[in-house]
Amino acid sequence: MRGFAAALVLFGVALTVSSAVALSAQERHGRALASRLCASCHAIGPRGDSPHVGAPRFRQLDRRLDLDSFVDRLREGLSSGHPDMPTFRFTREDANALVSYLRAIAAP
């Protein structure tokens, strides 16, 4: 009986973990964009530090800026005052995908 109870607990933990990391197609698209365009400087996942000192972690961007207006900034041409930060201009679909991903990984 103990083995069955332990298996049930492990099954519940596995379900919780898999649902916590499951991303929608749009969020996966946003993660792919972040990986390709941003990961060399920013921590783009739910854990870890940014490779570039001072580059904000993506999971904490919602604390620094309004993600609703960030979609517009991405579409208009995102740039910052930092000399190493390139200027990016996203399509509506890509901007929405990246922001959806940012919301999915936002730290509690």
QUINORRA-V633618 format. One record per backbone hydrogen bond with DSSP energy under -0.5 kcal/mol. CO is the residue of the C=O (numbers start at 1). NH is the residue of the N-H. Records with the same first field share a line. If there is no record, write none. Layout:
CO = NH  NH
This chain:
1 = 5
2 = 6
3 = 7
4 = 8
5 = 9
6 = 10
7 = 11
8 = 12
9 = 13
10 = 14
11 = 15
12 = 16
13 = 17
14 = 18
15 = 19
16 = 20
17 = 21
18 = 22
24 = 28
25 = 29
26 = 30
27 = 31
28 = 32
29 = 33
30 = 34
31 = 35
32 = 36
33 = 37
34 = 38  39
38 = 41  42
41 = 52
42 = 44
43 = 58
51 = 53
52 = 55
57 = 60
58 = 61
59 = 107
60 = 63  64
61 = 64  65
65 = 67
66 = 70
67 = 71
68 = 72
69 = 73
70 = 74
71 = 75
72 = 76
73 = 77
74 = 78  90
78 = 88
82 = 85
84 = 86
88 = 78
91 = 95
92 = 96
93 = 97
94 = 98
95 = 99
96 = 100
97 = 101
98 = 102
99 = 103
100 = 104
101 = 105
102 = 106
